[in-house]
Amino acid sequence: GEALKYKSDDRDVLEALKTGWEEALRENPQAPENHIGLGQAYQYMNDFGMARAEYQQALVFDKNNAIAKKLLADLGQAQR
């Protein structure tokens, strides 16, 4: 997270972020927050399709997750 504050456009930082969330998902694949985190990593990388899929997966495990709902709703605006 700190690295993103300083180098949010650095591909290595984004890859490290994605890798960290992928590892978290391997450890706990049903945790909505892990899907949200990976979704945000994809969103930072401008991979909006994968971001959408991860936010939707978070909602499979917690259909009332306000963060996943908001990120999903705001995804179109972020894409523009």
Secondary structure by P-SEA (a helix, b strand, c coil): ccccccccccaaaaaaaaaaaaaaaaaccccaaaaaaaaaaaaaacaaaaaaaaaaaaaaaccccaaaaaaaaacccccc
